[in-house]
Amino acid sequence: MENRKKRNIGGTILLVAAGAALTVVGFMFIPPLIQKYGNKAYKASLKREDIDFDDMGPEIVTHETTEEE
């Protein structure tokens, strides 16, 4: 009985240690990797040929107020 209890405690300690390690990896290492590769994917997805910056100028939009009574 005691041998089984010791093995059970060892397994519990192992599970807690593995959970703690996965939590540390999830909070410390994964977010910088997501940011790094997410930025690369976003920049690669931009179509630079579609935007013509030469003809870009200020755009004046008229604002008409309508009063409904």
C-alpha positions in Angstrom: 0.0 0.0 0.0 2.8 2.5 0.9 4.7 1.6 -2.3 1.6 2.5 -4.4 1.1 5.7 -2.4 4.7 6.8 -3.0 4.3 6.1 -6.7 1.1 8.1 -6.9 2.8 11.0 -5.1 5.7 10.8 -7.6 3.3 10.8 -10.5 1.5 13.8 -9.1 4.7 15.7 -8.6 5.7 14.9 -12.2 2.3 16.1 -13.5 2.6 19.4 -11.6 6.1 20.0 -12.8 5.1 19.3 -16.4 2.1 21.7 -16.1 4.4 24.4 -14.6 6.9 23.9 -17.4 4.2 24.2 -20.1 2.8 27.3 -18.4 6.2 29.0 -18.4 6.8 28.1 -22.0 3.3 29.4 -22.9 3.8 32.7 -21.2 7.5 33.4 -21.9 8.4 31.9 -25.2 5.2 31.6 -27.4 4.0 35.3 -27.5 7.3 36.6 -28.9 7.3 33.9 -31.5 3.7 34.7 -32.5 4.5 38.4 -32.7 7.7 37.7 -34.8 6.2 35.3 -37.3 2.8 37.1 -37.3 4.5 40.3 -38.4 6.4 38.5 -41.1 3.2 36.9 -42.4 1.4 40.2 -42.4 4.2 42.0 -44.3 4.3 39.2 -46.8 0.6 39.4 -47.4 0.6 43.1 -48.2 0.3 43.9 -51.9 2.6 46.8 -52.5 1.8 47.1 -56.2 -1.9 48.0 -55.5 -1.1 51.2 -53.6 0.0 54.2 -55.7 1.5 56.7 -53.4 2.3 59.2 -56.2 -1.3 60.2 -56.9 -2.3 60.2 -53.2 -3.3 63.6 -51.9 -5.5 65.1 -49.3 -9.1 64.0 -49.6 -11.7 66.6 -48.7 -15.0 65.1 -47.7 -18.0 67.4 -47.4 -20.1 66.9 -44.3 -23.8 67.7 -44.8 -25.9 68.1 -41.7 -29.5 67.1 -42.1 -32.0 68.1 -39.5 -35.0 65.9 -39.3 -37.9 67.1 -37.2 
